[in-house]
Amino acid sequence: MIQKKITFAAKDTDVLEWNGDLLAVGVTEKDVVKDDNNNFTNPLLQKLDALLGGLLAEASSEEDFCGKSGQAIVLRVSGLSFKRVGLFALGQSASRAAAFVGLGEAIAAAAQASRAVSVAFALAFSADLSDEWKPAIASSIAIGIVNGIFNGRARRDRKRMRK
């Protein structure tokens, strides 16, 4: 069995310029609110949607994505520095570590489904977070990603054994 190496790095970078497979964005219900022209009011989502030519707002409307906990949208995009973009919902607010662990697990599932090798995540509401909470939140998301990877692998192994 080949062991895969998992590495994490925290970087202060413009995620819209990140180069990789899956750009995952954690959102709350407040973040996905749109104006009368179907444009996001959240600054990060505005920039991301503009980069995608309105595809994100359109897909979120079609999928009735409103940021409720557990909702996710992952889109394949082309011509950008990343191959896929996903919105992963945390519900009304993200105030518990368990919500961020769940976010990490959802990101891991999407990464595995799309065979992503590299994943970057950002929180649409990061400007609202105090600097003292950011390491704990990043740690909870990382724990969720690791849980999601290994739980997903265990499920696949059990499924293969049944065949």
C-alpha positions in Angstrom: 0.0 0.0 0.0 1.3 3.4 -1.0 1.2 6.0 1.8 0.3 9.4 0.7 1.9 12.4 2.3 -0.5 15.2 3.5 1.0 18.6 4.0 -0.7 21.8 5.3 0.6 25.3 4.9 -1.0 28.6 6.1 -0.3 31.4 3.7 -1.6 34.9 3.5 -2.2 35.1 -0.3 -4.8 36.1 -2.8 -6.8 32.8 -3.2 -8.0 34.0 -6.6 -4.4 33.7 -7.9 -3.8 30.3 -6.2 -2.7 27.6 -8.6 -4.0 24.1 -7.9 -6.9 21.7 -8.2 -9.7 22.7 -5.8 -10.3 26.2 -4.3 -12.8 25.6 -1.4 -14.6 28.6 0.1 -16.4 28.3 3.5 -19.5 30.4 3.6 -22.3 31.3 6.0 -25.9 32.1 5.0 -25.0 35.8 5.3 -22.1 35.4 2.8 -24.3 34.1 0.0 -26.9 36.9 0.1 -27.3 38.6 -3.2 -28.5 42.0 -4.3 -31.3 42.8 -6.7 -29.0 42.1 -9.7 -28.2 38.6 -8.4 -24.7 39.7 -7.4 -23.1 38.5 -4.1 -22.7 41.2 -1.4 -19.7 39.4 0.2 -16.5 40.9 -1.2 -14.6 37.6 -1.7 -17.6 36.0 -3.5 -18.1 39.2 -5.6 -14.4 38.9 -6.8 -14.6 35.2 -7.4 -17.9 35.4 -9.2 -16.6 38.2 -11.4 -13.5 36.0 -12.2 -16.0 33.3 -13.2 -18.1 35.5 -15.3 -21.2 35.2 -13.0 -21.1 31.3 -13.1 -21.0 31.0 -9.3 -24.1 33.2 -8.7 -25.9 31.5 -11.5 -25.1 28.0 -10.2 -26.0 28.9 -6.6 -29.4 30.2 -7.8 -30.1 27.1 -9.9 -29.1 24.8 -7.1 -31.0 26.8 -4.5 -27.8 27.2 -2.5 -28.5 29.5 0.4 -25.6 28.6 2.8 -27.5 26.2 5.0 -25.2 23.9 7.0 -24.1 20.9 4.9 -24.8 22.4 1.5 -22.0 22.4 -1.1 -21.5 23.4 -4.7 -18.4 22.3 -6.7 -17.9 23.6 -10.2 -15.3 22.6 -12.8 -13.8 25.8 -14.4 -11.4 26.3 -17.2 -8.9 29.0 -18.1 -8.0 29.8 -14.5 -5.2 28.9 -12.2 -7.4 26.4 -10.4 -9.5 23.6 -11.9 -12.5 23.5 -9.5 -14.1 25.9 -7.1 -16.5 25.0 -4.3 -18.7 26.7 -1.9 -19.1 24.8 1.4 -21.8 26.1 3.8 -21.6 26.4 7.5 -25.1 27.6 8.2 -26.2 30.8 10.0 -22.9 31.3 11.7 -19.7 29.4 12.3 -19.0 29.6 16.0 -18.1 26.0 17.0 -15.1 23.9 16.3 -17.3 21.0 15.2 -18.7 23.2 12.3 -15.1 23.7 11.0 -14.2 20.0 11.4 -17.4 19.3 9.4 -16.3 21.8 6.8 -12.9 20.1 6.5 -14.6 16.7 6.1 -16.8 18.1 3.3 -13.8 19.6 1.5 -11.9 16.3 1.8 -14.9 14.4 0.3 -15.1 16.9 -2.6 -11.3 16.7 -3.2 -11.5 12.9 -3.3 -14.5 12.9 -5.6 -12.7 15.2 -8.0 -9.3 13.4 -7.5 -7.7 16.7 -6.4 -4.1 16.6 -5.4 -3.9 20.2 -4.1 -6.6 22.1 -2.2 -6.8 25.6 -0.9 -9.4 26.9 1.4 -10.6 30.3 2.4 -13.4 31.6 4.5 -15.6 34.2 2.9 -16.0 35.8 6.3 -12.4 35.8 7.4 -12.3 39.6 7.7 -14.9 39.2 10.5 -12.6 36.9 12.5 -10.2 38.0 15.2 -6.6 37.0 14.6 -6.6 35.0 17.9 -9.3 32.6 16.5 -7.8 32.0 13.1 -5.2 29.3 14.1 -7.9 27.3 16.0 -10.2 27.5 13.0 -7.5 26.5 10.6 -6.6 23.6 12.9 -10.2 22.4 13.1 -10.5 22.5 9.3 -7.3 20.6 8.9 -8.5 17.9 11.4 -11.7 17.6 9.4 -9.7 17.2 6.2 -7.6 14.4 7.7 -10.7 12.8 9.2 -12.5 13.0 5.8 -9.5 11.5 3.9 -9.1 8.6 6.2 -12.8 7.9 6.8 -13.3 8.0 3.1 -10.5 5.6 2.5 -11.8 3.3 5.2 -15.3 3.3 3.5 -13.7 2.5 0.1 -11.7 -0.3 1.6 -14.7 -1.9 3.3 -16.7 -1.6 0.1 -13.9 -3.4 -1.9 -13.8 -6.2 0.8 -17.5 -6.8 0.3 -17.1 -7.4 -3.4 
